[in-house]
């Protein structure tokens, strides 16, 4: 393949105006004819390929479909669905997240009344949802998901009874404009200036959105530029420390039989597989919210009981809450009592009858 000469003049990107939901950027100088295809490509990627989060379905007590009248609420189901679509949020979980809203009237209901977990952040808490006209209690369950572009309610399959699907707009960039102008470099006026205007919904900064769009285009153009060359053989070095077989790595933590408190703490931290759990040391585990030393102790004992930790590893890892080498029996079996809790015996084993 013929080697491409580098550009004589390198384009520069400058920020012309910045706001919470708005940014204007200039890219110049560009070779004549390059501004329009570059601006059009960036615009299309910004509108379609920036990941975001949105509400995809709701559940309203005894209301079966969106055309029903909601008892005690001024708005009907259709208007409520339209208002829910206006909730803008960030989700840090790759899985759907369920949120609850419980509000006693009378009075208005806002997005700030939603009880969201730590993995979800509502960007417009003052967004109006509905009004309760009496002393009744309004309850709604909302499900947030991550995605790209749009997802129509008609394509939302697998709904439970009573759930109402919502047209979800995941894209955090609702509008992009670009303008091509002539500019000069020295005495040469045959160059172009690309001016981009980007509006966002507040869940992402305009500059971050522009950078993400450029990376998407770079990945595509990079593959096209070497389409006639064989893929390089990359030798992946094994990660240092523990080697976890693939079949073990993807097993779920459900098989450990953890207590409800420990299990929920791991799920909230998006730790759902054995491999992910084995990758974390005690310090990382203790940093998980609501876990603490007791939870780390329980996790290590469970992992040892099912054979994912040997005696030497358990002796090194069981250093929290007063456990040392003398307190750990690598061959001890773990029995679970009716409450799902383990008790250490005096001889270093684990008993369900202590």
Beta strands, then each sheet from edge to edge (+ up, - down):
strand 1: 12-18
strand 2: 22-31
strand 3: 52-59
strand 4: 89-91
strand 5: 97-104
strand 6: 107-110
strand 7: 114-115
strand 8: 120-122
strand 9: 128-132
strand 10: 137-147
strand 11: 150-151
strand 12: 163-165
strand 13: 168-169
strand 14: 175-185
strand 15: 188-199
strand 16: 343-344
strand 17: 350-351
sheet 1: 1+ 2- 15+ 14-
sheet 2: 7+ 5- 10+ 3- 12+
sheet 3: 4+ 8-
sheet 4: 6+ 9-
sheet 5: 11+ 13-
sheet 6: 16+ 17-
end
